[in-house]
C-alpha cells in the first residue's frame, strides 16, 4: 500500500465519519504532528518526521439493552520507508454490549482494557499488546475478547477471555528510536557493543513460544487462551482492587542475531543488526488502591509478574511498585494540576536498550508533571523524569492553544540526557521539538 493511497484512505475515513447519520454518536480527532530533530543521525533516519493521525470513535444505542461501540486509529508518516510508520491502522474498539441486569454488562468484540489505577506507566496494564513507534508514540492495540462486568456500589467483578491475542508491533527499521550509538545486554556473551556510523536493522519473522507439558502434548501457544479476573471494592473515598491475568506479555522480547568484530576499545556490531520479536507467556498478579481526599488523590499499585516460558533471553520474574499523588493548586484566578510518582522495581535481569524494553525506564524512577490552565484558551504543560540506575533525565515542556471549539495547536520540546549507558542515553541524540495541529469533530 502506497503512502498516497493510505493518506487518501485516512481522509476517506474522516469524510465517512463527518457524514454519518444523525443517530450515530461519533467524535474524534484529525491531527498533524511533526517532530523536528536538530541532530542528523544519517541515513536511513530522518530529521523531520511528519505524522498524520486519525482517531475517531462512535457509539450507537441499538435498544434498551444493546449498544455498539467502535474506534478507528490510522497513522502515516510519508517520510518513512518501512511499516508500521509508513502505514499503520488498528481498530482498538469494536464491540457490542448487552446489559444483562442492572449490575451486569457483557461485551463481545475488540477492546482495550487497563486494570491499573496509575497514570504514565501502570504495572497492572498488561492485557493489550502495543505498537512501539517511539517512547512518546506507544499505541495500545485492541484485542478480541469476551468481558463480563458486574459492578455494585460496594463490590465489583470483571472477567475476560481472549481466545487469540494479537501481536505487538515493533518500530520501523529506519526509526531513530532503535539504538544508533551502542547496544547493551542484548545477549549473555557481550555487554556493551558499539554501533558504527551507518547501521541497518532488519526485523525478521516473529517467534511464538509454547508452554506446558510436552510429555502429554498439552503445550499452549503464548497467544492462545489469555484470561484474567479483577475484583474491586468501593468504600467511600477508598477504591481497592486486586487482579490476576495470564497471557502473552504485552511487550515482545527482541531475540538478536548480531555479527560482532573486535574494536578499540569495545566490540563493534556489523551491519545489518537482525532481531526477531519473541512472544512469551506470563502470569501477573497485582493489587492497589485509589484514595481520594479533599485536596489530594493517592494511587498505589504493586504487581508481581512470573514468566512461564523458560529461556535465557527472558526475565524470570519482576516485582513492580508505584505510588502517586495528584493535587490541584490554585494560582490566583488560574489552577495547576500537579502529579508526582515514584517507581521501584526488582528485576534479576539487566535491561537491554531496545525500545521493546521501554517499560524498564521505570525500574528506579521519579516523575513530576504539571498542567497549568493559564487561561481559557492556553494550557502550559511540563514534566521531568529522573531514572536512578543510569542517572538519566527526560524533560519536556510545551503549550496547547485553543484557536476555536474544534481547532487547537501546540508546541513542545523534549530532551534526553544520562550519565551512564541505558535507554535514556540511547536516546540522547533524539532531543526534538513537536508541532501539533488538531481538529476535533
Secondary structure, DSSP 8 states (H G I E B T S, - for coil): --HHHHHHHHHHHHHHHHT--TT-EEEEEEEEEEEEESS---TT--SEEEEEEEEEEEEEE-SSSEEEEEEEEEEE-TT--STTTSSEEEEEEEEEEEE-SSSEEEEEEEE-------SS--TT--SS-EEEEETTEEEE--EEEEEEEEE-SSEEEEEEEEEE----B---TT-TTS-SSEEESSSSS-SEEEE-SS--EEEEEEEE-EES-TTTT--EETTEEEEEEEEEEEETTEEEEEEEEEEE-SS-EEEEEEEEEE-SSSEEEEEEEEEEEEE-EEEEEEEEEEEE-SSEEEEEEEEEEEE-S--TTS-SEEEEEEEEEEEEEEETTEEEEEEEEEEEEEESS----SGGGGGGGGSEEEEEEEEEE-SSSEEEEEEEEEETTTTEEEEEEEEEEESSSSEEEEEEEEEEEESSSSHHHHTTT--EEEEEEEEE-
